[in-house]
Amino acid sequence: MKRQELEQKLIKKAWEDGEFKKQLLSDPKAVIEKETGKSLPENIEIKAVEETSKTVYIRIPKNPEELSDDELDNVAGGFWVCGSFSLF
């Protein structure tokens, strides 16, 4: 399931089920794991917020041209040299 499909599914269910909405807002990671049947990595943080008539949120996705620390390590060769020996 693609991210957009999952988001649409969660929104629809939250509109129809007030208890589900409360759970989604309080612990979105657990709800997503339950809905998808998949565990998410522990280092992933998920936030769920509800828009109101006076508050609107704009989501700015990660810039695909920016590399993460892990990606930078891979590009740089994945090791660090200190003196005459490598740590990795």
C-alpha positions as CSV (number, residue, x, y, z in Angstrom):
1,M,0.0,0.0,0.0
2,K,1.4,3.4,-0.9
3,R,1.6,6.2,1.6
4,Q,-1.2,8.3,0.0
5,E,-3.5,5.3,0.0
6,L,-2.8,4.6,3.7
7,E,-3.3,8.2,4.6
8,Q,-6.7,8.3,2.8
9,K,-7.7,5.0,4.5
10,L,-6.8,6.4,8.0
11,I,-8.6,9.7,7.4
12,K,-11.8,8.0,6.2
13,K,-11.8,5.6,9.2
14,A,-11.0,8.5,11.6
15,W,-14.0,10.5,10.2
16,E,-16.3,7.4,10.7
17,D,-15.0,6.2,14.1
18,G,-14.4,8.7,16.9
19,E,-12.5,6.1,19.1
20,F,-10.2,5.3,16.2
21,K,-9.5,9.0,15.6
22,K,-8.6,9.4,19.3
23,Q,-6.2,6.4,19.0
24,L,-4.7,7.7,15.8
25,L,-4.0,11.1,17.4
26,S,-2.6,9.7,20.6
27,D,-0.4,6.9,19.1
28,P,-0.3,7.0,15.3
29,K,2.6,4.6,15.0
30,A,0.8,1.9,16.9
31,V,-2.4,2.5,14.8
32,I,-0.4,2.3,11.5
33,E,1.3,-0.9,12.6
34,K,-2.0,-2.4,13.5
35,E,-3.7,-1.3,10.2
36,T,-0.8,-2.5,8.0
37,G,0.2,-5.5,10.0
38,K,3.8,-4.4,9.8
39,S,6.3,-3.2,12.4
40,L,7.9,0.2,11.8
41,P,11.5,0.9,12.6
42,E,12.0,2.1,16.2
43,N,13.8,5.3,15.0
44,I,10.8,6.4,13.0
45,E,8.6,9.0,14.6
46,I,5.0,9.6,13.4
47,K,2.9,12.5,14.3
48,A,-0.8,12.9,13.7
49,V,-2.5,16.3,13.9
50,E,-6.1,17.3,13.3
51,E,-6.8,20.4,11.3
52,T,-9.5,22.8,12.6
53,S,-11.4,25.7,11.0
54,K,-8.7,28.0,12.3
55,T,-5.6,25.8,11.9
56,V,-4.3,24.4,8.6
57,Y,-1.1,22.3,8.3
58,I,1.2,22.1,5.3
59,R,3.4,19.1,5.0
60,I,6.8,19.6,3.5
61,P,8.3,16.3,2.4
62,K,12.0,15.5,2.6
63,N,13.9,17.0,-0.3
64,P,14.9,14.0,-2.5
65,E,18.0,15.9,-3.5
66,E,19.3,16.0,0.2
67,L,21.1,12.9,1.4
68,S,20.6,11.5,4.9
69,D,23.5,10.8,7.2
70,D,23.5,7.2,6.3
71,E,23.4,8.0,2.6
72,L,26.3,10.4,3.0
73,D,28.3,7.7,4.8
74,N,27.6,5.3,1.8
75,V,28.7,8.0,-0.7
76,A,31.8,8.7,1.3
77,G,32.8,5.1,1.5
78,G,31.2,4.2,4.9
79,F,34.4,4.4,7.0
80,W,36.3,6.9,9.0
81,V,40.1,7.1,9.1
82,C,41.8,8.3,12.2
83,G,45.6,8.2,12.1
84,S,46.7,5.1,10.3
85,F,43.8,2.8,11.0
86,S,40.1,2.8,10.0
87,L,37.3,2.3,12.5
88,F,35.0,0.5,10.0
